[in-house]
Amino acid sequence: MRRITLVGALFLGFVAVLPFLVSPILPGATNFSFMSTGLLIVVGVVIDTMRQLEAQLLMRHYEGIF
């Protein structure tokens, strides 16, 4: 579990820092920071939705689909 958490934290940290690394290379990429923030939000919502769906399925005694 710790390895998965570490890899996930490193990935999210990389996505958060990516706009600062790309902006000097691509001068027209000013909206890239909004895209990375949106990506972090979408990933969080998808993970939360999957957890809620899994909890509902377990509560009804179904096997998990994920």
PDB file of N, CA, C and O in Angstrom:
ATOM      1  N   MET A   1       0.823  -1.191   0.000  1.00  0.00           N
ATOM      2  CA  MET A   1       0.000   0.000   0.000  1.00  0.00           C
ATOM      3  C   MET A   1       0.869   1.256   0.000  1.00  0.00           C
ATOM      4  O   MET A   1       0.535   2.251  -0.644  1.00  0.00           O
ATOM      5  N   ARG A   2       1.975   1.202   0.721  1.00  0.00           N
ATOM      6  CA  ARG A   2       2.849   2.380   0.764  1.00  0.00           C
ATOM      7  C   ARG A   2       3.459   2.684  -0.599  1.00  0.00           C
ATOM      8  O   ARG A   2       3.630   3.847  -0.963  1.00  0.00           O
ATOM      9  N   ARG A   3       3.784   1.639  -1.346  1.00  0.00           N
ATOM     10  CA  ARG A   3       4.381   1.856  -2.668  1.00  0.00           C
ATOM     11  C   ARG A   3       3.384   2.513  -3.611  1.00  0.00           C
ATOM     12  O   ARG A   3       3.738   3.410  -4.376  1.00  0.00           O
ATOM     13  N   ILE A   4       2.134   2.060  -3.550  1.00  0.00           N
ATOM     14  CA  ILE A   4       1.104   2.654  -4.401  1.00  0.00           C
ATOM     15  C   ILE A   4       0.895   4.114  -4.023  1.00  0.00           C
ATOM     16  O   ILE A   4       0.764   4.972  -4.896  1.00  0.00           O
ATOM     17  N   THR A   5       0.864   4.396  -2.728  1.00  0.00           N
ATOM     18  CA  THR A   5       0.679   5.771  -2.274  1.00  0.00           C
ATOM     19  C   THR A   5       1.860   6.641  -2.688  1.00  0.00           C
ATOM     20  O   THR A   5       1.671   7.785  -3.104  1.00  0.00           O
ATOM     21  N   LEU A   6       3.065   6.114  -2.579  1.00  0.00           N
ATOM     22  CA  LEU A   6       4.247   6.874  -2.968  1.00  0.00           C
ATOM     23  C   LEU A   6       4.241   7.180  -4.454  1.00  0.00           C
ATOM     24  O   LEU A   6       4.510   8.312  -4.854  1.00  0.00           O
ATOM     25  N   VAL A   7       3.937   6.184  -5.277  1.00  0.00           N
ATOM     26  CA  VAL A   7       3.900   6.393  -6.727  1.00  0.00           C
ATOM     27  C   VAL A   7       2.802   7.388  -7.092  1.00  0.00           C
ATOM     28  O   VAL A   7       3.008   8.257  -7.939  1.00  0.00           O
ATOM     29  N   GLY A   8       1.645   7.266  -6.463  1.00  0.00           N
ATOM     30  CA  GLY A   8       0.557   8.206  -6.732  1.00  0.00           C
ATOM     31  C   GLY A   8       0.909   9.619  -6.320  1.00  0.00           C
ATOM     32  O   GLY A   8       0.586  10.572  -7.029  1.00  0.00           O
ATOM     33  N   ALA A   9       1.570   9.768  -5.178  1.00  0.00           N
ATOM     34  CA  ALA A   9       1.968  11.095  -4.711  1.00  0.00           C
ATOM     35  C   ALA A   9       3.022  11.703  -5.635  1.00  0.00           C
ATOM     36  O   ALA A   9       2.980  12.899  -5.924  1.00  0.00           O
ATOM     37  N   LEU A  10       3.951  10.894  -6.090  1.00  0.00           N
ATOM     38  CA  LEU A  10       4.968  11.403  -7.025  1.00  0.00           C
ATOM     39  C   LEU A  10       4.342  11.818  -8.346  1.00  0.00           C
ATOM     40  O   LEU A  10       4.724  12.837  -8.922  1.00  0.00           O
ATOM     41  N   PHE A  11       3.374  11.032  -8.835  1.00  0.00           N
ATOM     42  CA  PHE A  11       2.701  11.387 -10.088  1.00  0.00           C
ATOM     43  C   PHE A  11       1.930  12.694  -9.951  1.00  0.00           C
ATOM     44  O   PHE A  11       2.018  13.561 -10.821  1.00  0.00           O
ATOM     45  N   LEU A  12       1.176  12.840  -8.864  1.00  0.00           N
ATOM     46  CA  LEU A  12       0.406  14.070  -8.673  1.00  0.00           C
ATOM     47  C   LEU A  12       1.328  15.275  -8.482  1.00  0.00           C
ATOM     48  O   LEU A  12       1.021  16.373  -8.945  1.00  0.00           O
ATOM     49  N   GLY A  13       2.449  15.070  -7.803  1.00  0.00           N
ATOM     50  CA  GLY A  13       3.428  16.145  -7.667  1.00  0.00           C
ATOM     51  C   GLY A  13       4.026  16.531  -9.003  1.00  0.00           C
ATOM     52  O   GLY A  13       4.246  17.712  -9.270  1.00  0.00           O
ATOM     53  N   PHE A  14       4.292  15.538  -9.849  1.00  0.00           N
ATOM     54  CA  PHE A  14       4.823  15.818 -11.185  1.00  0.00           C
ATOM     55  C   PHE A  14       3.815  16.593 -12.022  1.00  0.00           C
ATOM     56  O   PHE A  14       4.182  17.537 -12.721  1.00  0.00           O
ATOM     57  N   VAL A  15       2.548  16.199 -11.954  1.00  0.00           N
ATOM     58  CA  VAL A  15       1.509  16.909 -12.713  1.00  0.00           C
ATOM     59  C   VAL A  15       1.385  18.347 -12.220  1.00  0.00           C
ATOM     60  O   VAL A  15       1.151  19.255 -13.017  1.00  0.00           O
ATOM     61  N   ALA A  16       1.539  18.562 -10.914  1.00  0.00           N
ATOM     62  CA  ALA A  16       1.426  19.919 -10.369  1.00  0.00           C
ATOM     63  C   ALA A  16       2.614  20.785 -10.775  1.00  0.00           C
ATOM     64  O   ALA A  16       2.455  21.994 -10.946  1.00  0.00           O
ATOM     65  N   VAL A  17       3.794  20.203 -10.934  1.00  0.00           N
ATOM     66  CA  VAL A  17       5.003  20.966 -11.265  1.00  0.00           C
ATOM     67  C   VAL A  17       5.202  21.096 -12.777  1.00  0.00           C
ATOM     68  O   VAL A  17       5.955  21.958 -13.232  1.00  0.00           O
ATOM     69  N   LEU A  18       4.541  20.257 -13.542  1.00  0.00           N
ATOM     70  CA  LEU A  18       4.722  20.225 -14.992  1.00  0.00           C
ATOM     71  C   LEU A  18       4.545  21.580 -15.683  1.00  0.00           C
ATOM     72  O   LEU A  18       5.339  21.884 -16.574  1.00  0.00           O
ATOM     73  N   PRO A  19       3.562  22.412 -15.336  1.00  0.00           N
ATOM     74  CA  PRO A  19       3.426  23.707 -16.020  1.00  0.00           C
ATOM     75  C   PRO A  19       4.655  24.600 -15.849  1.00  0.00           C
ATOM     76  O   PRO A  19       5.005  25.352 -16.759  1.00  0.00           O
ATOM     77  N   PHE A  20       5.308  24.521 -14.694  1.00  0.00           N
ATOM     78  CA  PHE A  20       6.487  25.348 -14.484  1.00  0.00           C
ATOM     79  C   PHE A  20       7.662  24.853 -15.315  1.00  0.00           C
ATOM     80  O   PHE A  20       8.547  25.633 -15.667  1.00  0.00           O
ATOM     81  N   LEU A  21       7.677  23.567 -15.628  1.00  0.00           N
ATOM     82  CA  LEU A  21       8.743  23.020 -16.451  1.00  0.00           C
ATOM     83  C   LEU A  21       8.502  23.257 -17.938  1.00  0.00           C
ATOM     84  O   LEU A  21       9.454  23.403 -18.705  1.00  0.00           O
ATOM     85  N   VAL A  22       7.245  23.296 -18.345  1.00  0.00           N
ATOM     86  CA  VAL A  22       6.901  23.433 -19.760  1.00  0.00           C
ATOM     87  C   VAL A  22       6.847  24.891 -20.198  1.00  0.00           C
ATOM     88  O   VAL A  22       7.125  25.181 -21.361  1.00  0.00           O
ATOM     89  N   SER A  23       6.504  25.809 -19.319  1.00  0.00           N
ATOM     90  CA  SER A  23       6.321  27.211 -19.716  1.00  0.00           C
ATOM     91  C   SER A  23       7.576  27.857 -20.315  1.00  0.00           C
ATOM     92  O   SER A  23       7.428  28.641 -21.252  1.00  0.00           O
ATOM     93  N   PRO A  24       8.798  27.585 -19.842  1.00  0.00           N
ATOM     94  CA  PRO A  24       9.963  28.167 -20.531  1.00  0.00           C
ATOM     95  C   PRO A  24      10.197  27.574 -21.922  1.00  0.00           C
ATOM     96  O   PRO A  24      10.740  28.244 -22.800  1.00  0.00           O
ATOM     97  N   ILE A  25       9.789  26.328 -22.120  1.00  0.00           N
ATOM     98  CA  ILE A  25      10.006  25.678 -23.409  1.00  0.00           C
ATOM     99  C   ILE A  25       8.976  26.143 -24.432  1.00  0.00           C
ATOM    100  O   ILE A  25       9.320  26.432 -25.578  1.00  0.00           O
ATOM    101  N   LEU A  26       7.717  26.216 -24.018  1.00  0.00           N
ATOM    102  CA  LEU A  26       6.625  26.643 -24.895  1.00  0.00           C
ATOM    103  C   LEU A  26       6.079  27.977 -24.398  1.00  0.00           C
ATOM    104  O   LEU A  26       5.283  28.001 -23.459  1.00  0.00           O
ATOM    105  N   PRO A  27       6.489  29.089 -25.010  1.00  0.00           N
ATOM    106  CA  PRO A  27       6.049  30.395 -24.503  1.00  0.00           C
ATOM    107  C   PRO A  27       4.541  30.626 -24.632  1.00  0.00           C
ATOM    108  O   PRO A  27       3.994  31.440 -23.887  1.00  0.00           O
ATOM    109  N   GLY A  28       3.865  29.956 -25.530  1.00  0.00           N
ATOM    110  CA  GLY A  28       2.431  30.161 -25.708  1.00  0.00           C
ATOM    111  C   GLY A  28       1.579  29.264 -24.833  1.00  0.00           C
ATOM    112  O   GLY A  28       0.357  29.259 -24.980  1.00  0.00           O
ATOM    113  N   ALA A  29       2.173  28.511 -23.934  1.00  0.00           N
ATOM    114  CA  ALA A  29       1.429  27.557 -23.114  1.00  0.00           C
ATOM    115  C   ALA A  29       1.074  28.156 -21.762  1.00  0.00           C
ATOM    116  O   ALA A  29       1.420  27.588 -20.725  1.00  0.00           O
ATOM    117  N   THR A  30       0.392  29.290 -21.759  1.00  0.00           N
ATOM    118  CA  THR A  30       0.032  29.937 -20.497  1.00  0.00           C
ATOM    119  C   THR A  30      -1.168  29.266 -19.846  1.00  0.00           C
ATOM    120  O   THR A  30      -1.311  29.320 -18.625  1.00  0.00           O
ATOM    121  N   ASN A  31      -2.035  28.633 -20.634  1.00  0.00           N
ATOM    122  CA  ASN A  31      -3.215  27.979 -20.083  1.00  0.00           C
ATOM    123  C   ASN A  31      -2.922  26.563 -19.605  1.00  0.00           C
ATOM    124  O   ASN A  31      -3.826  25.870 -19.138  1.00  0.00           O
ATOM    125  N   PHE A  32      -1.689  26.131 -19.714  1.00  0.00           N
ATOM    126  CA  PHE A  32      -1.338  24.770 -19.326  1.00  0.00           C
ATOM    127  C   PHE A  32      -1.503  24.558 -17.834  1.00  0.00           C
ATOM    128  O   PHE A  32      -1.813  23.446 -17.405  1.00  0.00           O
ATOM    129  N   SER A  33      -1.306  25.594 -17.032  1.00  0.00           N
ATOM    130  CA  SER A  33      -1.466  25.448 -15.592  1.00  0.00           C
ATOM    131  C   SER A  33      -2.913  25.138 -15.228  1.00  0.00           C
ATOM    132  O   SER A  33      -3.171  24.376 -14.295  1.00  0.00           O
ATOM    133  N   PHE A  34      -3.849  25.720 -15.955  1.00  0.00           N
ATOM    134  CA  PHE A  34      -5.253  25.413 -15.698  1.00  0.00           C
ATOM    135  C   PHE A  34      -5.566  23.979 -16.087  1.00  0.00           C
ATOM    136  O   PHE A  34      -6.381  23.321 -15.441  1.00  0.00           O
ATOM    137  N   MET A  35      -4.920  23.488 -17.146  1.00  0.00           N
ATOM    138  CA  MET A  35      -5.159  22.110 -17.562  1.00  0.00           C
ATOM    139  C   MET A  35      -4.647  21.130 -16.508  1.00  0.00           C
ATOM    140  O   MET A  35      -5.300  20.122 -16.238  1.00  0.00           O
ATOM    141  N   SER A  36      -3.498  21.410 -15.914  1.00  0.00           N
ATOM    142  CA  SER A  36      -2.967  20.481 -14.913  1.00  0.00           C
ATOM    143  C   SER A  36      -3.812  20.519 -13.638  1.00  0.00           C
ATOM    144  O   SER A  36      -4.017  19.486 -13.000  1.00  0.00           O
ATOM    145  N   THR A  37      -4.296  21.691 -13.271  1.00  0.00           N
ATOM    146  CA  THR A  37      -5.177  21.781 -12.106  1.00  0.00           C
ATOM    147  C   THR A  37      -6.471  21.018 -12.363  1.00  0.00           C
ATOM    148  O   THR A  37      -6.959  20.301 -11.489  1.00  0.00           O
ATOM    149  N   GLY A  38      -7.016  21.170 -13.543  1.00  0.00           N
ATOM    150  CA  GLY A  38      -8.220  20.438 -13.911  1.00  0.00           C
ATOM    151  C   GLY A  38      -8.001  18.938 -13.919  1.00  0.00           C
ATOM    152  O   GLY A  38      -8.881  18.169 -13.532  1.00  0.00           O
ATOM    153  N   LEU A  39      -6.822  18.526 -14.362  1.00  0.00           N
ATOM    154  CA  LEU A  39      -6.499  17.102 -14.366  1.00  0.00           C
ATOM    155  C   LEU A  39      -6.442  16.549 -12.952  1.00  0.00           C
ATOM    156  O   LEU A  39      -6.925  15.445 -12.701  1.00  0.00           O
ATOM    157  N   LEU A  40      -5.862  17.296 -12.030  1.00  0.00           N
ATOM    158  CA  LEU A  40      -5.820  16.859 -10.636  1.00  0.00           C
ATOM    159  C   LEU A  40      -7.221  16.742 -10.054  1.00  0.00           C
ATOM    160  O   LEU A  40      -7.512  15.805  -9.310  1.00  0.00           O
ATOM    161  N   ILE A  41      -8.089  17.690 -10.389  1.00  0.00           N
ATOM    162  CA  ILE A  41      -9.463  17.645  -9.895  1.00  0.00           C
ATOM    163  C   ILE A  41     -10.206  16.447 -10.475  1.00  0.00           C
ATOM    164  O   ILE A  41     -10.921  15.751  -9.754  1.00  0.00           O
ATOM    165  N   VAL A  42     -10.043  16.206 -11.763  1.00  0.00           N
ATOM    166  CA  VAL A  42     -10.727  15.083 -12.408  1.00  0.00           C
ATOM    167  C   VAL A  42     -10.269  13.757 -11.822  1.00  0.00           C
ATOM    168  O   VAL A  42     -11.089  12.872 -11.579  1.00  0.00           O
ATOM    169  N   VAL A  43      -8.977  13.610 -11.596  1.00  0.00           N
ATOM    170  CA  VAL A  43      -8.462  12.370 -11.008  1.00  0.00           C
ATOM    171  C   VAL A  43      -9.052  12.167  -9.614  1.00  0.00           C
ATOM    172  O   VAL A  43      -9.445  11.053  -9.266  1.00  0.00           O
ATOM    173  N   GLY A  44      -9.118  13.223  -8.821  1.00  0.00           N
ATOM    174  CA  GLY A  44      -9.700  13.116  -7.484  1.00  0.00           C
ATOM    175  C   GLY A  44     -11.162  12.731  -7.515  1.00  0.00           C
ATOM    176  O   GLY A  44     -11.605  11.918  -6.705  1.00  0.00           O
ATOM    177  N   VAL A  45     -11.917  13.301  -8.437  1.00  0.00           N
ATOM    178  CA  VAL A  45     -13.344  12.993  -8.541  1.00  0.00           C
ATOM    179  C   VAL A  45     -13.549  11.555  -9.000  1.00  0.00           C
ATOM    180  O   VAL A  45     -14.431  10.864  -8.489  1.00  0.00           O
ATOM    181  N   VAL A  46     -12.754  11.101  -9.949  1.00  0.00           N
ATOM    182  CA  VAL A  46     -12.893   9.726 -10.435  1.00  0.00           C
ATOM    183  C   VAL A  46     -12.563   8.730  -9.335  1.00  0.00           C
ATOM    184  O   VAL A  46     -13.272   7.735  -9.177  1.00  0.00           O
ATOM    185  N   ILE A  47     -11.510   8.972  -8.575  1.00  0.00           N
ATOM    186  CA  ILE A  47     -11.148   8.072  -7.482  1.00  0.00           C
ATOM    187  C   ILE A  47     -12.245   8.043  -6.423  1.00  0.00           C
ATOM    188  O   ILE A  47     -12.587   6.976  -5.913  1.00  0.00           O
ATOM    189  N   ASP A  48     -12.797   9.207  -6.091  1.00  0.00           N
ATOM    190  CA  ASP A  48     -13.867   9.256  -5.100  1.00  0.00           C
ATOM    191  C   ASP A  48     -15.119   8.547  -5.600  1.00  0.00           C
ATOM    192  O   ASP A  48     -15.778   7.847  -4.831  1.00  0.00           O
ATOM    193  N   THR A  49     -15.454   8.717  -6.865  1.00  0.00           N
ATOM    194  CA  THR A  49     -16.617   8.053  -7.441  1.00  0.00           C
ATOM    195  C   THR A  49     -16.440   6.538  -7.437  1.00  0.00           C
ATOM    196  O   THR A  49     -17.378   5.802  -7.130  1.00  0.00           O
ATOM    197  N   MET A  50     -15.235   6.070  -7.778  1.00  0.00           N
ATOM    198  CA  MET A  50     -14.977   4.631  -7.760  1.00  0.00           C
ATOM    199  C   MET A  50     -15.101   4.069  -6.348  1.00  0.00           C
ATOM    200  O   MET A  50     -15.637   2.976  -6.163  1.00  0.00           O
ATOM    201  N   ARG A  51     -14.613   4.803  -5.352  1.00  0.00           N
ATOM    202  CA  ARG A  51     -14.730   4.333  -3.960  1.00  0.00           C
ATOM    203  C   ARG A  51     -16.185   4.267  -3.518  1.00  0.00           C
ATOM    204  O   ARG A  51     -16.595   3.310  -2.861  1.00  0.00           O
ATOM    205  N   GLN A  52     -16.962   5.281  -3.878  1.00  0.00           N
ATOM    206  CA  GLN A  52     -18.375   5.276  -3.488  1.00  0.00           C
ATOM    207  C   GLN A  52     -19.136   4.155  -4.171  1.00  0.00           C
ATOM    208  O   GLN A  52     -19.974   3.506  -3.544  1.00  0.00           O
ATOM    209  N   LEU A  53     -18.858   3.917  -5.443  1.00  0.00           N
ATOM    210  CA  LEU A  53     -19.526   2.840  -6.169  1.00  0.00           C
ATOM    211  C   LEU A  53     -19.137   1.487  -5.591  1.00  0.00           C
ATOM    212  O   LEU A  53     -19.992   0.616  -5.427  1.00  0.00           O
ATOM    213  N   GLU A  54     -17.867   1.301  -5.283  1.00  0.00           N
ATOM    214  CA  GLU A  54     -17.414   0.049  -4.676  1.00  0.00           C
ATOM    215  C   GLU A  54     -18.080  -0.169  -3.318  1.00  0.00           C
ATOM    216  O   GLU A  54     -18.469  -1.290  -2.990  1.00  0.00           O
ATOM    217  N   ALA A  55     -18.213   0.895  -2.532  1.00  0.00           N
ATOM    218  CA  ALA A  55     -18.869   0.772  -1.224  1.00  0.00           C
ATOM    219  C   ALA A  55     -20.336   0.396  -1.386  1.00  0.00           C
ATOM    220  O   ALA A  55     -20.854  -0.412  -0.615  1.00  0.00           O
ATOM    221  N   GLN A  56     -21.010   0.968  -2.371  1.00  0.00           N
ATOM    222  CA  GLN A  56     -22.412   0.621  -2.605  1.00  0.00           C
ATOM    223  C   GLN A  56     -22.550  -0.834  -3.023  1.00  0.00           C
ATOM    224  O   GLN A  56     -23.461  -1.528  -2.573  1.00  0.00           O
ATOM    225  N   LEU A  57     -21.654  -1.295  -3.877  1.00  0.00           N
ATOM    226  CA  LEU A  57     -21.724  -2.675  -4.328  1.00  0.00           C
ATOM    227  C   LEU A  57     -21.432  -3.646  -3.187  1.00  0.00           C
ATOM    228  O   LEU A  57     -22.077  -4.689  -3.084  1.00  0.00           O
ATOM    229  N   LEU A  58     -20.479  -3.316  -2.338  1.00  0.00           N
ATOM    230  CA  LEU A  58     -20.174  -4.184  -1.206  1.00  0.00           C
ATOM    231  C   LEU A  58     -21.309  -4.192  -0.189  1.00  0.00           C
ATOM    232  O   LEU A  58     -21.565  -5.208   0.457  1.00  0.00           O
ATOM    233  N   MET A  59     -21.978  -3.071  -0.051  1.00  0.00           N
ATOM    234  CA  MET A  59     -23.083  -2.999   0.888  1.00  0.00           C
ATOM    235  C   MET A  59     -24.242  -3.888   0.421  1.00  0.00           C
ATOM    236  O   MET A  59     -24.999  -4.406   1.241  1.00  0.00           O
ATOM    237  N   ARG A  60     -24.374  -4.056  -0.866  1.00  0.00           N
ATOM    238  CA  ARG A  60     -25.438  -4.901  -1.413  1.00  0.00           C
ATOM    239  C   ARG A  60     -24.953  -6.336  -1.668  1.00  0.00           C
ATOM    240  O   ARG A  60     -25.657  -7.129  -2.292  1.00  0.00           O
ATOM    241  N   HIS A  61     -23.762  -6.660  -1.189  1.00  0.00           N
ATOM    242  CA  HIS A  61     -23.196  -8.006  -1.269  1.00  0.00           C
ATOM    243  C   HIS A  61     -22.869  -8.430  -2.701  1.00  0.00           C
ATOM    244  O   HIS A  61     -22.928  -9.617  -3.021  1.00  0.00           O
ATOM    245  N   TYR A  62     -22.525  -7.474  -3.564  1.00  0.00           N
ATOM    246  CA  TYR A  62     -22.047  -7.820  -4.886  1.00  0.00           C
ATOM    247  C   TYR A  62     -20.526  -7.868  -4.846  1.00  0.00           C
ATOM    248  O   TYR A  62     -19.896  -7.264  -3.978  1.00  0.00           O
ATOM    249  N   GLU A  63     -19.954  -8.583  -5.785  1.00  0.00           N
ATOM    250  CA  GLU A  63     -18.506  -8.547  -5.880  1.00  0.00           C
ATOM    251  C   GLU A  63     -18.113  -7.270  -6.617  1.00  0.00           C
ATOM    252  O   GLU A  63     -18.863  -6.767  -7.452  1.00  0.00           O
ATOM    253  N   GLY A  64     -16.935  -6.757  -6.298  1.00  0.00           N
ATOM    254  CA  GLY A  64     -16.476  -5.511  -6.896  1.00  0.00           C
ATOM    255  C   GLY A  64     -16.264  -5.643  -8.401  1.00  0.00           C
ATOM    256  O   GLY A  64     -15.848  -6.693  -8.891  1.00  0.00           O
ATOM    257  N   ILE A  65     -16.549  -4.586  -9.111  1.00  0.00           N
ATOM    258  CA  ILE A  65     -16.351  -4.580 -10.552  1.00  0.00           C
ATOM    259  C   ILE A  65     -15.035  -3.927 -10.942  1.00  0.00           C
ATOM    260  O   ILE A  65     -14.636  -3.954 -12.106  1.00  0.00           O
ATOM    261  N   PHE A  66     -14.362  -3.338  -9.952  1.00  0.00           N
ATOM    262  CA  PHE A  66     -13.099  -2.670 -10.269  1.00  0.00           C
ATOM    263  C   PHE A  66     -11.946  -3.476  -9.746  1.00  0.00           C
ATOM    264  O   PHE A  66     -10.791  -3.081  -9.912  1.00  0.00           O
TER     265      PHE A  66
END
